[in-house]
């Protein structure tokens, strides 16, 4: 039975590496997974998914996935979506269609909340509609579970206002526990 999965975690929790490992597991078993990500995420180049540890692979954009025919999608045994927090409500509804009507599992990876601890649109709808919701864990500098994403500037100061989406990685963001996010403590001093 096909299901819609939402696997979320804070920055640096290896979400993309997990997505690429799922793709590889399908490949090892003679199955086909289709990797996708929203076009907004252009950090890794056109049509590429890349993890911090160096794993990378070609993908399609979610915007192209929603235009694929039933026959094209059903050639795959699974759809794996990275950076799903950037998806729209309509795109998440399309994932539901893939699962319910085409019986192809969809596994989405993404952030749950932004640097202000507000839900992203894609995450909100995935939390509402996913059959399975799983947290991918990482830790704060203090060793506690990191559930918050902190954005910081070039001076190493935590930023609490601004646009919801500013693409970046370790150069702009770090994962913190809620206590240290609330206290704006990026480091132990």
LUMBA-715891 format. One record per residue: residue number from 1; residue in three letters; chain; x, y, z of N, C-alpha, C in turn. Coordinates in nm, 3 decimals. Example, Ala and Ser with C-alpha at 12.3 -4.5 7.8 and 13.67 -1.06 7.14 Angstrom:
% residues 2
seq, type, mol, n_east, n_north, n_up, ca_east, ca_north, ca_up, c_east, c_north, c_up
1, Ala, A, 1.319, -0.569, 0.780, 1.230, -0.450, 0.780, 1.320, -0.330, 0.780 $
2, Ser, A, 1.285, -0.225, 0.708, 1.367, -0.106, 0.714, 1.290, 0.003, 0.787 $
***
This chain:
% residues 189
seq, type, mol, n_east, n_north, n_up, ca_east, ca_north, ca_up, c_east, c_north, c_up
1, Unk, A, 0.083, -0.117, 0.000, 0.000, 0.000, 0.000, 0.089, 0.125, 0.000 $
2, Unk, A, 0.069, 0.212, -0.095, 0.148, 0.333, -0.107, 0.111, 0.431, 0.004 $
3, Unk, A, 0.210, 0.507, 0.051, 0.189, 0.606, 0.156, 0.264, 0.734, 0.121 $
4, Unk, A, 0.217, 0.844, 0.180, 0.287, 0.972, 0.174, 0.363, 0.989, 0.305 $
5, Unk, A, 0.495, 1.003, 0.292, 0.583, 1.018, 0.408, 0.635, 1.160, 0.415 $
6, Unk, A, 0.645, 1.213, 0.536, 0.715, 1.340, 0.558, 0.820, 1.316, 0.663 $
7, Unk, A, 0.945, 1.324, 0.621, 1.059, 1.308, 0.710, 1.124, 1.445, 0.724 $
8, Unk, A, 1.112, 1.502, 0.842, 1.161, 1.638, 0.864, 1.272, 1.639, 0.967 $
9, Unk, A, 1.351, 1.743, 0.963, 1.457, 1.762, 1.061, 1.513, 1.901, 1.048 $
10, Unk, A, 1.587, 1.942, 1.149, 1.653, 2.072, 1.148, 1.769, 2.071, 1.048 $
11, Unk, A, 1.824, 2.187, 1.025, 1.940, 2.198, 0.935, 2.050, 2.103, 0.983 $
12, Unk, A, 2.115, 2.038, 0.889, 2.227, 1.951, 0.922, 2.189, 1.814, 0.976 $
13, Unk, A, 2.063, 1.775, 0.962, 2.021, 1.644, 1.014, 2.033, 1.533, 0.910 $
14, Unk, A, 2.093, 1.561, 0.797, 2.119, 1.462, 0.691, 1.994, 1.423, 0.613 $
15, Unk, A, 1.902, 1.516, 0.598, 1.779, 1.487, 0.523, 1.812, 1.452, 0.378 $
16, Unk, A, 1.895, 1.532, 0.313, 1.928, 1.507, 0.173, 2.008, 1.378, 0.158 $
17, Unk, A, 2.101, 1.353, 0.248, 2.175, 1.227, 0.244, 2.080, 1.109, 0.258 $
18, Unk, A, 1.981, 1.120, 0.346, 1.881, 1.015, 0.361, 1.801, 0.995, 0.234 $
19, Unk, A, 1.762, 1.106, 0.170, 1.686, 1.096, 0.045, 1.767, 1.024, -0.062 $
20, Unk, A, 1.895, 1.057, -0.072, 1.980, 0.993, -0.171, 2.005, 0.846, -0.138 $
21, Unk, A, 2.010, 0.814, -0.009, 2.025, 0.673, 0.030, 1.900, 0.592, -0.004 $
22, Unk, A, 1.782, 0.651, 0.013, 1.658, 0.583, -0.026, 1.661, 0.553, -0.175 $
23, Unk, A, 1.701, 0.653, -0.255, 1.713, 0.634, -0.399, 1.808, 0.517, -0.430 $
24, Unk, A, 1.921, 0.513, -0.362, 2.018, 0.407, -0.386, 1.964, 0.271, -0.343 $
25, Unk, A, 1.892, 0.266, -0.231, 1.833, 0.140, -0.186, 1.736, 0.084, -0.291 $
26, Unk, A, 1.656, 0.171, -0.350, 1.565, 0.126, -0.457, 1.647, 0.072, -0.575 $
27, Unk, A, 1.752, 0.145, -0.613, 1.838, 0.103, -0.725, 1.900, -0.035, -0.698 $
28, Unk, A, 1.950, -0.055, -0.577, 2.013, -0.183, -0.541, 1.918, -0.301, -0.554 $
29, Unk, A, 1.791, -0.277, -0.539, 1.691, -0.383, -0.546, 1.625, -0.391, -0.682 $
30, Unk, A, 1.685, -0.325, -0.780, 1.632, -0.330, -0.915, 1.507, -0.247, -0.936 $
31, Unk, A, 1.484, -0.152, -0.849, 1.365, -0.065, -0.856, 1.408, 0.075, -0.900 $
32, Unk, A, 1.309, 0.154, -0.938, 1.337, 0.290, -0.986, 1.271, 0.393, -0.895 $
33, Unk, A, 1.350, 0.485, -0.844, 1.298, 0.598, -0.768, 1.319, 0.724, -0.851 $
34, Unk, A, 1.226, 0.816, -0.844, 1.236, 0.944, -0.911, 1.268, 1.050, -0.807 $
35, Unk, A, 1.383, 1.114, -0.820, 1.423, 1.221, -0.729, 1.369, 1.354, -0.782 $
36, Unk, A, 1.317, 1.437, -0.690, 1.263, 1.567, -0.729, 1.291, 1.668, -0.619 $
37, Unk, A, 1.293, 1.795, -0.658, 1.302, 1.904, -0.562, 1.237, 2.028, -0.624 $
38, Unk, A, 1.191, 2.121, -0.541, 1.134, 2.244, -0.594, 1.238, 2.327, -0.668 $
39, Unk, A, 1.197, 2.392, -0.772, 1.287, 2.472, -0.856, 1.351, 2.587, -0.778 $
40, Unk, A, 1.285, 2.633, -0.673, 1.339, 2.740, -0.590, 1.477, 2.706, -0.536 $
41, Unk, A, 1.501, 2.579, -0.507, 1.629, 2.536, -0.451, 1.728, 2.514, -0.564 $
42, Unk, A, 1.804, 2.617, -0.596, 1.900, 2.610, -0.707, 2.045, 2.609, -0.659 $
43, Unk, A, 2.068, 2.583, -0.532, 2.203, 2.587, -0.476, 2.298, 2.487, -0.539 $
44, Unk, A, 2.247, 2.371, -0.577, 2.333, 2.264, -0.628, 2.343, 2.261, -0.779 $
45, Unk, A, 2.289, 2.363, -0.844, 2.288, 2.366, -0.990, 2.157, 2.314, -1.043 $
46, Unk, A, 2.140, 2.331, -1.171, 2.016, 2.292, -1.239, 1.996, 2.141, -1.233 $
47, Unk, A, 1.887, 2.099, -1.170, 1.851, 1.958, -1.170, 1.945, 1.866, -1.094 $
48, Unk, A, 1.999, 1.914, -0.981, 2.087, 1.830, -0.899, 2.044, 1.837, -0.753 $
49, Unk, A, 2.053, 1.723, -0.686, 2.037, 1.716, -0.542, 2.175, 1.680, -0.488 $
50, Unk, A, 2.220, 1.756, -0.389, 2.354, 1.736, -0.334, 2.352, 1.750, -0.183 $
51, Unk, A, 2.416, 1.655, -0.114, 2.422, 1.660, 0.032, 2.556, 1.719, 0.076 $
52, Unk, A, 2.561, 1.761, 0.201, 2.685, 1.819, 0.256, 2.800, 1.719, 0.258 $
53, Unk, A, 2.769, 1.591, 0.263, 2.877, 1.491, 0.271, 2.925, 1.446, 0.133 $
54, Unk, A, 2.875, 1.511, 0.028, 2.927, 1.487, -0.106, 2.844, 1.396, -0.195 $
55, Unk, A, 2.737, 1.339, -0.144, 2.649, 1.258, -0.229, 2.569, 1.351, -0.319 $
56, Unk, A, 2.554, 1.313, -0.446, 2.470, 1.395, -0.533, 2.418, 1.313, -0.649 $
57, Unk, A, 2.307, 1.360, -0.705, 2.244, 1.289, -0.815, 2.150, 1.385, -0.888 $
58, Unk, A, 2.127, 1.353, -1.015, 2.034, 1.433, -1.095, 1.891, 1.413, -1.045 $
59, Unk, A, 1.811, 1.517, -1.065, 1.670, 1.511, -1.024, 1.586, 1.592, -1.122 $
60, Unk, A, 1.456, 1.581, -1.105, 1.364, 1.666, -1.179, 1.312, 1.770, -1.082 $
61, Unk, A, 1.256, 1.876, -1.136, 1.192, 1.976, -1.050, 1.049, 1.932, -1.022 $
62, Unk, A, 1.001, 1.962, -0.902, 0.863, 1.931, -0.866, 0.768, 1.995, -0.967 $
63, Unk, A, 0.802, 2.114, -1.014, 0.719, 2.183, -1.112, 0.705, 2.102, -1.241 $
64, Unk, A, 0.808, 2.023, -1.277, 0.799, 1.934, -1.394, 0.727, 1.804, -1.359 $
65, Unk, A, 0.746, 1.757, -1.236, 0.679, 1.635, -1.190, 0.528, 1.648, -1.201 $
66, Unk, A, 0.473, 1.762, -1.163, 0.328, 1.778, -1.164, 0.272, 1.783, -1.307 $
67, Unk, A, 0.358, 1.799, -1.405, 0.315, 1.798, -1.546, 0.335, 1.662, -1.613 $
68, Unk, A, 0.393, 1.568, -1.539, 0.416, 1.434, -1.596, 0.283, 1.360, -1.608 $
69, Unk, A, 0.277, 1.271, -1.704, 0.157, 1.191, -1.724, 0.154, 1.077, -1.622 $
70, Unk, A, 0.037, 1.019, -1.606, 0.021, 0.903, -1.518, 0.117, 0.793, -1.559 $
71, Unk, A, 0.127, 0.767, -1.689, 0.215, 0.661, -1.739, 0.361, 0.689, -1.704 $
72, Unk, A, 0.403, 0.814, -1.715, 0.543, 0.849, -1.683, 0.571, 0.827, -1.534 $
73, Unk, A, 0.479, 0.866, -1.450, 0.500, 0.852, -1.305, 0.496, 0.705, -1.264 $
74, Unk, A, 0.407, 0.628, -1.324, 0.394, 0.488, -1.285, 0.510, 0.400, -1.332 $
75, Unk, A, 0.604, 0.456, -1.407, 0.727, 0.384, -1.441, 0.819, 0.372, -1.319 $
76, Unk, A, 0.789, 0.452, -1.216, 0.874, 0.456, -1.097, 0.808, 0.380, -0.983 $
77, Unk, A, 0.893, 0.324, -0.897, 0.845, 0.251, -0.780, 0.829, 0.343, -0.659 $
78, Unk, A, 0.883, 0.464, -0.668, 0.881, 0.557, -0.557, 0.917, 0.696, -0.608 $
79, Unk, A, 0.863, 0.800, -0.546, 0.904, 0.937, -0.572, 0.964, 0.990, -0.443 $
80, Unk, A, 1.084, 1.048, -0.452, 1.155, 1.103, -0.337, 1.172, 1.253, -0.360 $
81, Unk, A, 1.116, 1.333, -0.270, 1.119, 1.479, -0.284, 1.207, 1.538, -0.175 $
82, Unk, A, 1.308, 1.614, -0.216, 1.395, 1.685, -0.122, 1.351, 1.830, -0.113 $
83, Unk, A, 1.383, 1.896, -0.003, 1.347, 2.037, 0.020, 1.197, 2.060, 0.006 $
84, Unk, A, 1.119, 1.966, 0.057, 0.974, 1.969, 0.042, 0.908, 2.086, 0.113 $
85, Unk, A, 0.978, 2.150, 0.204, 0.920, 2.267, 0.271, 0.888, 2.379, 0.172 $
86, Unk, A, 0.957, 2.380, 0.057, 0.936, 2.484, -0.043, 0.821, 2.451, -0.139 $
87, Unk, A, 0.756, 2.337, -0.121, 0.645, 2.300, -0.209, 0.520, 2.381, -0.173 $
88, Unk, A, 0.433, 2.395, -0.272, 0.306, 2.463, -0.251, 0.201, 2.364, -0.206 $
89, Unk, A, 0.088, 2.416, -0.161, -0.025, 2.331, -0.123, -0.066, 2.245, -0.242 $
90, Unk, A, -0.071, 2.304, -0.362, -0.112, 2.230, -0.481, -0.014, 2.117, -0.513 $
91, Unk, A, 0.114, 2.140, -0.493, 0.213, 2.035, -0.518, 0.198, 1.921, -0.418 $
92, Unk, A, 0.173, 1.955, -0.291, 0.152, 1.850, -0.191, 0.023, 1.773, -0.224 $
93, Unk, A, -0.079, 1.843, -0.272, -0.201, 1.774, -0.316, -0.170, 1.677, -0.430 $
94, Unk, A, -0.077, 1.715, -0.518, -0.038, 1.625, -0.627, 0.033, 1.502, -0.572 $
95, Unk, A, 0.114, 1.518, -0.467, 0.178, 1.402, -0.404, 0.071, 1.307, -0.349 $
96, Unk, A, -0.034, 1.362, -0.290, -0.146, 1.281, -0.240, -0.208, 1.204, -0.356 $
97, Unk, A, -0.226, 1.270, -0.469, -0.280, 1.204, -0.590, -0.189, 1.089, -0.634 $
98, Unk, A, -0.058, 1.112, -0.635, 0.036, 1.006, -0.675, 0.019, 0.884, -0.585 $
99, Unk, A, 0.006, 0.908, -0.454, -0.008, 0.799, -0.358, -0.143, 0.730, -0.370 $
100, Unk, A, -0.250, 0.809, -0.364, -0.384, 0.752, -0.356, -0.435, 0.696, -0.488 $
101, Unk, A, -0.407, 0.766, -0.598, -0.464, 0.727, -0.727, -0.369, 0.646, -0.814 $
102, Unk, A, -0.238, 0.672, -0.801, -0.140, 0.601, -0.885, -0.069, 0.491, -0.807 $
103, Unk, A, -0.094, 0.481, -0.678, -0.036, 0.383, -0.585, 0.116, 0.379, -0.590 $
104, Unk, A, 0.178, 0.497, -0.598, 0.323, 0.510, -0.593, 0.357, 0.585, -0.463 $
105, Unk, A, 0.442, 0.527, -0.377, 0.479, 0.596, -0.254, 0.555, 0.725, -0.284 $
106, Unk, A, 0.533, 0.826, -0.200, 0.606, 0.953, -0.209, 0.669, 0.979, -0.074 $
107, Unk, A, 0.802, 0.997, -0.074, 0.877, 1.022, 0.049, 0.934, 1.163, 0.039 $
108, Unk, A, 0.887, 1.251, 0.127, 0.927, 1.392, 0.126, 1.022, 1.420, 0.242 $
109, Unk, A, 1.126, 1.495, 0.213, 1.223, 1.538, 0.313, 1.226, 1.690, 0.317 $
110, Unk, A, 1.229, 1.746, 0.437, 1.236, 1.891, 0.445, 1.241, 1.942, 0.588 $
111, Unk, A, 1.253, 2.072, 0.597, 1.248, 2.141, 0.725, 1.102, 2.150, 0.770 $
112, Unk, A, 1.079, 2.143, 0.897, 0.945, 2.165, 0.949, 0.919, 2.315, 0.963 $
113, Unk, A, 1.014, 2.387, 1.022, 0.995, 2.529, 1.047, 1.114, 2.612, 0.999 $
114, Unk, A, 1.089, 2.743, 0.987, 1.193, 2.835, 0.944, 1.273, 2.887, 1.063 $
115, Unk, A, 1.355, 2.988, 1.041, 1.443, 3.042, 1.144, 1.365, 3.116, 1.254 $
116, Unk, A, 1.236, 3.148, 1.229, 1.152, 3.212, 1.330, 1.059, 3.110, 1.397 $
117, Unk, A, 1.077, 2.984, 1.368, 0.998, 2.872, 1.419, 0.856, 2.873, 1.364 $
118, Unk, A, 0.837, 2.929, 1.243, 0.709, 2.927, 1.173, 0.712, 2.814, 1.070 $
119, Unk, A, 0.596, 2.750, 1.052, 0.588, 2.644, 0.952, 0.609, 2.699, 0.811 $
120, Unk, A, 0.676, 2.621, 0.729, 0.681, 2.648, 0.586, 0.549, 2.599, 0.526 $
121, Unk, A, 0.503, 2.657, 0.415, 0.379, 2.611, 0.353, 0.380, 2.462, 0.318 $
122, Unk, A, 0.484, 2.416, 0.253, 0.489, 2.274, 0.216, 0.487, 2.183, 0.338 $
123, Unk, A, 0.558, 2.222, 0.441, 0.563, 2.142, 0.564, 0.427, 2.139, 0.632 $
124, Unk, A, 0.358, 2.253, 0.632, 0.226, 2.258, 0.695, 0.132, 2.156, 0.632 $
125, Unk, A, 0.130, 2.151, 0.498, 0.039, 2.059, 0.430, 0.086, 1.915, 0.441 $
126, Unk, A, 0.215, 1.894, 0.444, 0.265, 1.757, 0.466, 0.232, 1.709, 0.607 $
127, Unk, A, 0.245, 1.796, 0.706, 0.207, 1.757, 0.843, 0.058, 1.725, 0.850 $
128, Unk, A, -0.022, 1.796, 0.771, -0.167, 1.774, 0.772, -0.206, 1.646, 0.699 $
129, Unk, A, -0.138, 1.614, 0.589, -0.186, 1.508, 0.501, -0.098, 1.383, 0.493 $
130, Unk, A, 0.022, 1.385, 0.544, 0.110, 1.268, 0.532, 0.054, 1.150, 0.611 $
131, Unk, A, 0.073, 1.032, 0.557, 0.035, 0.909, 0.627, 0.133, 0.876, 0.738 $
132, Unk, A, 0.261, 0.909, 0.715, 0.366, 0.880, 0.812, 0.452, 1.006, 0.827 $
133, Unk, A, 0.472, 1.047, 0.952, 0.554, 1.164, 0.982, 0.667, 1.119, 1.073 $
134, Unk, A, 0.791, 1.146, 1.031, 0.908, 1.100, 1.107, 1.007, 1.214, 1.121 $
135, Unk, A, 1.065, 1.225, 1.240, 1.168, 1.327, 1.263, 1.307, 1.266, 1.241 $
136, Unk, A, 1.390, 1.336, 1.167, 1.531, 1.299, 1.152, 1.606, 1.386, 1.251 $
137, Unk, A, 1.671, 1.325, 1.345, 1.727, 1.398, 1.457, 1.869, 1.448, 1.433 $
138, Unk, A, 1.900, 1.560, 1.496, 2.035, 1.614, 1.504, 2.047, 1.681, 1.640 $
139, Unk, A, 2.165, 1.730, 1.673, 2.187, 1.785, 1.807, 2.237, 1.929, 1.803 $
140, Unk, A, 2.203, 2.000, 1.907, 2.250, 2.136, 1.933, 2.395, 2.128, 1.985 $
141, Unk, A, 2.462, 2.240, 1.990, 2.599, 2.242, 2.043, 2.603, 2.193, 2.188 $
142, Unk, A, 2.490, 2.202, 2.261, 2.486, 2.159, 2.401, 2.463, 2.009, 2.417 $
143, Unk, A, 2.429, 1.942, 2.306, 2.404, 1.798, 2.311, 2.258, 1.760, 2.315 $
144, Unk, A, 2.169, 1.856, 2.341, 2.025, 1.828, 2.339, 1.975, 1.820, 2.196 $
145, Unk, A, 1.856, 1.765, 2.179, 1.797, 1.755, 2.045, 1.779, 1.895, 1.985 $
146, Unk, A, 1.825, 1.911, 1.862, 1.811, 2.038, 1.791, 1.686, 2.030, 1.705 $
147, Unk, A, 1.590, 2.116, 1.735, 1.464, 2.118, 1.660, 1.440, 2.252, 1.593 $
148, Unk, A, 1.529, 2.347, 1.613, 1.513, 2.483, 1.560, 1.626, 2.517, 1.465 $
149, Unk, A, 1.593, 2.598, 1.365, 1.693, 2.645, 1.269, 1.723, 2.791, 1.298 $
150, Unk, A, 1.848, 2.821, 1.324, 1.888, 2.958, 1.352, 1.961, 3.015, 1.231 $
151, Unk, A, 1.921, 3.134, 1.189, 1.991, 3.204, 1.081, 2.085, 3.305, 1.146 $
152, Unk, A, 2.204, 3.320, 1.089, 2.298, 3.416, 1.145, 2.364, 3.497, 1.035 $
153, Unk, A, 2.418, 3.612, 1.075, 2.484, 3.701, 0.978, 2.635, 3.676, 0.976 $
154, Unk, A, 2.706, 3.756, 0.896, 2.852, 3.738, 0.879, 2.928, 3.760, 1.010 $
155, Unk, A, 2.870, 3.835, 1.103, 2.935, 3.860, 1.233, 2.905, 3.750, 1.335 $
156, Unk, A, 2.827, 3.648, 1.293, 2.794, 3.538, 1.382, 2.683, 3.570, 1.480 $
157, Unk, A, 2.599, 3.669, 1.445, 2.487, 3.708, 1.530, 2.359, 3.647, 1.474 $
158, Unk, A, 2.275, 3.596, 1.564, 2.150, 3.535, 1.522, 2.055, 3.642, 1.468 $
159, Unk, A, 1.994, 3.610, 1.355, 1.897, 3.698, 1.289, 1.757, 3.647, 1.323 $
160, Unk, A, 1.668, 3.739, 1.360, 1.533, 3.698, 1.398, 1.425, 3.759, 1.309 $
161, Unk, A, 1.464, 3.840, 1.212, 1.368, 3.901, 1.120, 1.420, 3.890, 0.978 $
162, Unk, A, 1.327, 3.890, 0.883, 1.365, 3.885, 0.742, 1.278, 3.791, 0.664 $
163, Unk, A, 1.314, 3.773, 0.538, 1.240, 3.685, 0.449, 1.243, 3.542, 0.502 $
164, Unk, A, 1.132, 3.470, 0.481, 1.127, 3.332, 0.526, 1.232, 3.247, 0.456 $
165, Unk, A, 1.252, 3.270, 0.326, 1.344, 3.188, 0.249, 1.468, 3.267, 0.212 $
166, Unk, A, 1.580, 3.223, 0.266, 1.713, 3.268, 0.225, 1.793, 3.140, 0.211 $
167, Unk, A, 1.824, 3.103, 0.086, 1.894, 2.977, 0.064, 2.033, 2.983, 0.125 $
168, Unk, A, 2.072, 2.874, 0.184, 2.204, 2.866, 0.244, 2.220, 2.734, 0.316 $
169, Unk, A, 2.335, 2.718, 0.376, 2.364, 2.596, 0.452, 2.440, 2.638, 0.577 $
170, Unk, A, 2.554, 2.575, 0.602, 2.632, 2.607, 0.721, 2.681, 2.751, 0.722 $
171, Unk, A, 2.679, 2.817, 0.606, 2.723, 2.956, 0.598, 2.618, 3.054, 0.650 $
172, Unk, A, 2.493, 3.010, 0.664, 2.384, 3.098, 0.708, 2.302, 3.042, 0.824 $
173, Unk, A, 2.311, 2.912, 0.847, 2.221, 2.847, 0.942, 2.294, 2.748, 1.031 $
174, Unk, A, 2.236, 2.727, 1.149, 2.279, 2.619, 1.237, 2.157, 2.567, 1.311 $
175, Unk, A, 2.165, 2.445, 1.357, 2.054, 2.383, 1.432, 2.078, 2.403, 1.581 $
176, Unk, A, 1.971, 2.442, 1.651, 1.978, 2.464, 1.796, 1.861, 2.395, 1.865 $
177, Unk, A, 1.878, 2.367, 1.994, 1.764, 2.325, 2.074, 1.675, 2.448, 2.095 $
178, Unk, A, 1.552, 2.424, 2.136, 1.459, 2.536, 2.153, 1.510, 2.637, 2.256 $
179, Unk, A, 1.568, 2.589, 2.367, 1.619, 2.679, 2.472, 1.723, 2.775, 2.416 $
180, Unk, A, 1.820, 2.723, 2.343, 1.926, 2.810, 2.292, 1.879, 2.896, 2.175 $
181, Unk, A, 1.780, 2.849, 2.102, 1.721, 2.933, 1.997, 1.651, 3.052, 2.062 $
182, Unk, A, 1.572, 3.026, 2.165, 1.501, 3.134, 2.235, 1.598, 3.233, 2.297 $
183, Unk, A, 1.711, 3.184, 2.346, 1.812, 3.272, 2.410, 1.910, 3.331, 2.308 $
184, Unk, A, 1.894, 3.294, 2.182, 1.981, 3.342, 2.072, 2.129, 3.309, 2.101 $
185, Unk, A, 2.151, 3.187, 2.150, 2.286, 3.142, 2.183, 2.335, 3.044, 2.077 $
186, Unk, A, 2.411, 3.095, 1.981, 2.465, 3.012, 1.874, 2.582, 2.926, 1.922 $
187, Unk, A, 2.646, 2.968, 2.031, 2.761, 2.899, 2.087, 2.754, 2.902, 2.240 $
188, Unk, A, 2.840, 2.826, 2.306, 2.832, 2.819, 2.452, 2.876, 2.943, 2.529 $
189, Unk, A, 2.921, 3.049, 2.465, 2.967, 3.166, 2.543, 2.870, 3.282, 2.535 $
***
